[in-house]
Amino acid sequence: MARLIRPVLAIRCTQSGCRTLFEVAEVEPGKQQEVVCPNCGEHYVYPIIEDSEDK
């Protein structure tokens, strides 16, 4: 059985018919990663980085 060595986060799929909660590896600050829901295949980019123009 495989284990993630890096710290992990959990995200929930936002598709109304899915709503699966799954673990993703934590990335370095300032970087983003694309992940795919293991249940429905929906693609997500996390974490969401806010634009500096809004501040």
Summary of the structure (lengths in Angstrom):
residues: 55
radius of gyration: 13.1
end to end distance: 44.9
largest distance: 44.9
contacts: 99
relative contact order: 0.25
helix: 5%
strand: 33%
